[in-house]
Amino acid sequence: MSFDPSSAQANLAALNDQTMAIEFASISQRVRKRRLVLYFGRETFSDNTKYLYLSDIARKRNYEVMWCSFSSQLVSSLTARGLPCIDLSQNVDRSIDLLLHAAVAVFSVNPNESLRGAYALNACLAGAKKIQLWHGISVKHLVLELIPHLTLRNSEIRRPFYMASQTDYVLSTSSFFDRYWSGVFGCRNILRAGFPRNEVLLRPIKPFDTIGCEYDMDLDMSLSARRKNVLVLPTWQRGQETYLMTPRFLQTLTAIAQRENINFVLKMHPMYKLVGADTIREGEGFTFIDAGVDVYPLLQRFDALVTDYSSIMFDFLLTGKPVLTLDFSDKPHQNFEPDFSLVPDLPYRHVFTPDTFIEQLGKALYRDELRSERAIMASTIFETDPTQASNQILEFIDQLVDEREASDGEFVVHGRG
């Protein structure tokens, strides 16, 4: 099949052909690999693969590195800074060639999202070693653990499960989570390290860290004011809102901001746009931040985090500052989440209901007694040095690239000469 370079959408649509995918997978498992490591993420430049990629290109190595995206805007931004990247939609034949010959592919979200659901592009990576870093410790049941709750007859559900279950190695920050992550991805190879995105919480900000973290100067002025800064982060809620998505909660925040000299910054999950947000006016002490912004370079500047059950709550523990979470003790948000039994049962968070939010916020900001408990929780869920996450993972990737090159050079001669 030939591709028309002038029609990116048509080219990508053609890559959903499953016969093509079967053939590409077979070719990928046979073709000799290049010393090439590919990094994949969201539409925006964020999460664990962003920080691992930046660490990789900043060091001496003996293989090529490439960031893969479908966003021409992101690719232009990275290219302008001299960072190696490719727009997978621009020259599909080049993209196929690149993916077929990659030794290692690294993901931090479901490959279905990173590859726009293209079966054939996913098949091109069949012969690569695939590492899943994911995007945080979870109190959600994920991927293969969702099978009892969802119907696999729906291809829109089945396809992400299929692509995610091709993982060869999954990152687990603690032995507590090994069995969970193995079950989520159907993967028996556990990679022990921290999350690369957490390094930016514990070291000075580097210039490239701020790519994808562009924000309005008004936000910078707000965070620099002599106020308590509180970050509000609703999680992805599978289409069913929690209290943090309601007008009542947003109105509560604006009232507290004006009365208590507290600065609230609300950032939605990248999978969501806040319905009705235009009815809530930004004002002194209350600011929206775009859902696509990488908030990690900013986390050091907040005095507390408020969430329903976002995974960022666990990363934020590394700052030593308070975490407030919505109380789901009466009943779960969904019939299968949040499930706090998935994490150690330690008193690391201030739990609030709609009626106790103001009281619990005041306690967290001014009468916090959980600092030592948060430190214990952090050391339990992050067993390795969080500042060495990238170094530890990259050492493993070096090994994978070398092993793949060595195996490609192996062959057996039969018969007599």
Solvent accessible surface area in square Angstrom, and as a share of the most:
residue,aa,sasa,rsa
1,M,164,0.73
2,S,108,0.70
3,F,32,0.14
4,D,74,0.39
5,P,103,0.65
6,S,100,0.65
7,S,37,0.24
8,A,28,0.21
9,Q,136,0.60
10,A,58,0.45
11,N,6,0.03
12,L,18,0.09
13,A,64,0.49
14,A,27,0.21
15,L,0,0.00
16,N,63,0.32
17,D,63,0.32
18,Q,108,0.48
19,T,85,0.50
20,M,20,0.09
21,A,12,0.09
22,I,128,0.65
23,E,96,0.43
24,F,32,0.13
25,A,25,0.20
26,S,60,0.39
27,I,83,0.42
28,S,0,0.00
29,Q,112,0.50
30,R,210,0.76
31,V,36,0.21
32,R,157,0.57
33,K,20,0.09
34,R,103,0.38
35,R,57,0.21
36,L,1,0.00
37,V,0,0.00
38,L,0,0.00
39,Y,0,0.00
40,F,0,0.00
41,G,4,0.04
42,R,26,0.09
43,E,92,0.41
44,T,45,0.26
45,F,2,0.01
46,S,12,0.08
47,D,9,0.05
48,N,0,0.00
49,T,0,0.00
50,K,0,0.00
51,Y,5,0.02
52,L,0,0.00
53,Y,0,0.00
54,L,17,0.08
55,S,33,0.22
56,D,0,0.00
57,I,32,0.16
58,A,88,0.68
59,R,74,0.27
60,K,198,0.84
61,R,83,0.30
62,N,97,0.50
63,Y,12,0.05
64,E,86,0.38
65,V,3,0.01
66,M,13,0.06
67,W,0,0.00
68,C,4,0.02
69,S,5,0.03
70,F,16,0.07
71,S,19,0.12
72,S,68,0.44
73,Q,152,0.67
74,L,16,0.08
75,V,20,0.11
76,S,70,0.45
77,S,32,0.21
78,L,0,0.00
79,T,83,0.48
80,A,88,0.68
81,R,104,0.38
82,G,65,0.62
83,L,10,0.05
84,P,48,0.30
85,C,18,0.11
86,I,6,0.03
87,D,13,0.07
88,L,0,0.00
89,S,11,0.07
90,Q,105,0.47
91,N,77,0.40
92,V,3,0.02
93,D,81,0.42
94,R,120,0.44
95,S,0,0.00
96,I,15,0.08
97,D,54,0.28
98,L,14,0.07
99,L,0,0.00
100,L,19,0.09
101,H,33,0.15
102,A,0,0.00
103,A,2,0.01
104,V,0,0.00
105,A,0,0.00
106,V,0,0.00
107,F,3,0.01
108,S,0,0.00
109,V,1,0.00
110,N,21,0.11
111,P,5,0.03
112,N,34,0.17
113,E,70,0.32
114,S,8,0.05
115,L,0,0.00
116,R,112,0.41
117,G,7,0.06
118,A,3,0.02
119,Y,24,0.09
120,A,0,0.00
121,L,0,0.00
122,N,11,0.06
123,A,9,0.07
124,C,0,0.00
125,L,0,0.00
126,A,33,0.25
127,G,10,0.09
128,A,3,0.02
129,K,75,0.32
130,K,16,0.07
131,I,0,0.00
132,Q,1,0.00
133,L,1,0.00
134,W,21,0.08
135,H,37,0.16
136,G,1,0.01
137,I,1,0.01
138,S,10,0.06
139,V,1,0.01
140,K,20,0.08
141,H,35,0.16
142,L,13,0.07
143,V,8,0.05
144,L,48,0.24
145,E,52,0.23
146,L,7,0.03
147,I,72,0.36
148,P,110,0.69
149,H,73,0.33
150,L,63,0.31
151,T,58,0.34
152,L,61,0.31
153,R,212,0.78
154,N,64,0.33
155,S,42,0.27
156,E,125,0.56
157,I,38,0.19
158,R,99,0.36
159,R,44,0.16
160,P,24,0.15
161,F,18,0.08
162,Y,103,0.39
163,M,2,0.01
164,A,0,0.00
165,S,37,0.24
166,Q,69,0.31
167,T,15,0.09
168,D,40,0.20
169,Y,37,0.14
170,V,0,0.00
171,L,2,0.01
172,S,1,0.00
173,T,1,0.01
174,S,1,0.00
175,S,66,0.43
176,F,97,0.41
177,F,3,0.01
178,D,34,0.18
179,R,215,0.78
180,Y,23,0.09
181,W,4,0.02
182,S,30,0.20
183,G,33,0.32
184,V,0,0.00
185,F,0,0.00
186,G,52,0.50
187,C,5,0.03
188,R,231,0.84
189,N,74,0.38
190,I,60,0.30
191,L,16,0.08
192,R,77,0.28
193,A,0,0.00
194,G,2,0.02
195,F,3,0.01
196,P,0,0.00
197,R,8,0.03
198,N,0,0.00
199,E,17,0.08
200,V,0,0.00
201,L,9,0.05
202,L,70,0.35
203,R,53,0.19
204,P,113,0.71
205,I,68,0.34
206,K,113,0.48
207,P,117,0.73
208,F,78,0.32
209,D,3,0.02
210,T,63,0.37
211,I,4,0.02
212,G,15,0.15
213,C,5,0.03
214,E,105,0.47
215,Y,72,0.27
216,D,93,0.48
217,M,130,0.58
218,D,92,0.47
219,L,3,0.02
220,D,37,0.19
221,M,135,0.60
222,S,29,0.18
223,L,11,0.05
224,S,76,0.49
225,A,43,0.33
226,R,236,0.86
227,R,44,0.16
228,K,68,0.29
229,N,8,0.04
230,V,0,0.00
231,L,0,0.00
232,V,0,0.00
233,L,6,0.03
234,P,3,0.02
235,T,5,0.03
236,W,80,0.28
237,Q,0,0.00
238,R,55,0.20
239,G,69,0.66
240,Q,85,0.38
241,E,99,0.44
242,T,9,0.05
243,Y,27,0.10
244,L,1,0.00
245,M,19,0.09
246,T,27,0.16
247,P,82,0.52
248,R,128,0.47
249,F,0,0.00
250,L,4,0.02
251,Q,103,0.46
252,T,30,0.17
253,L,0,0.00
254,T,27,0.16
255,A,46,0.36
256,I,2,0.01
257,A,1,0.01
258,Q,139,0.62
259,R,135,0.49
260,E,80,0.36
261,N,80,0.41
262,I,4,0.02
263,N,1,0.01
264,F,0,0.00
265,V,0,0.00
266,L,1,0.01
267,K,12,0.05
268,M,13,0.06
269,H,31,0.14
270,P,56,0.35
271,M,101,0.45
272,Y,37,0.14
273,K,174,0.74
274,L,21,0.10
275,V,141,0.81
276,G,33,0.32
277,A,25,0.19
278,D,133,0.69
279,T,100,0.58
280,I,21,0.11
281,R,210,0.77
282,E,98,0.44
283,G,41,0.40
284,E,135,0.61
285,G,8,0.07
286,F,4,0.02
287,T,18,0.10
288,F,52,0.22
289,I,12,0.06
290,D,98,0.51
291,A,21,0.16
292,G,20,0.19
293,V,16,0.09
294,D,4,0.02
295,V,4,0.02
296,Y,9,0.03
297,P,10,0.06
298,L,4,0.02
299,L,0,0.00
300,Q,67,0.30
301,R,78,0.29
302,F,1,0.00
303,D,43,0.23
304,A,0,0.00
305,L,0,0.00
306,V,0,0.00
307,T,0,0.00
308,D,0,0.00
309,Y,2,0.01
310,S,9,0.06
311,S,24,0.15
312,I,23,0.12
313,M,0,0.00
314,F,0,0.00
315,D,0,0.00
316,F,0,0.00
317,L,4,0.02
318,L,32,0.16
319,T,27,0.16
320,G,15,0.15
321,K,53,0.22
322,P,13,0.08
323,V,0,0.00
324,L,0,0.00
325,T,0,0.00
326,L,9,0.05
327,D,50,0.26
328,F,37,0.15
329,S,92,0.59
330,D,141,0.73
331,K,155,0.66
332,P,62,0.39
333,H,19,0.09
334,Q,29,0.13
335,N,123,0.63
336,F,27,0.11
337,E,0,0.00
338,P,13,0.08
339,D,37,0.19
340,F,44,0.18
341,S,89,0.58
342,L,30,0.15
343,V,5,0.03
344,P,12,0.07
345,D,145,0.75
346,L,59,0.29
347,P,80,0.50
348,Y,4,0.01
349,R,54,0.20
350,H,7,0.03
351,V,55,0.32
352,F,1,0.00
353,T,46,0.27
354,P,48,0.30
355,D,122,0.63
356,T,49,0.28
357,F,1,0.00
358,I,91,0.46
359,E,110,0.50
360,Q,29,0.13
361,L,4,0.02
362,G,17,0.16
363,K,73,0.31
364,A,1,0.01
365,L,19,0.09
366,Y,123,0.47
367,R,139,0.51
368,D,47,0.24
369,E,135,0.60
370,L,33,0.16
371,R,149,0.54
372,S,72,0.46
373,E,50,0.22
374,R,1,0.00
375,A,61,0.47
376,I,97,0.49
377,M,0,0.00
378,A,11,0.08
379,S,74,0.48
380,T,46,0.27
381,I,0,0.00
382,F,10,0.04
383,E,86,0.39
384,T,34,0.20
385,D,69,0.36
386,P,26,0.16
387,T,57,0.33
388,Q,68,0.30
389,A,0,0.00
390,S,3,0.02
391,N,90,0.46
392,Q,63,0.28
393,I,0,0.00
394,L,2,0.01
395,E,125,0.56
396,F,39,0.16
397,I,0,0.00
398,D,41,0.21
399,Q,93,0.41
400,L,4,0.02
401,V,1,0.01
402,D,67,0.35
403,E,87,0.39
404,R,38,0.14
405,E,91,0.41
406,A,63,0.49
407,S,54,0.35
408,D,27,0.14
409,G,48,0.46
410,E,129,0.58
411,F,150,0.62
412,V,113,0.65
413,V,124,0.71
414,H,156,0.70
415,G,72,0.69
416,R,241,0.88
417,G,129,1.24
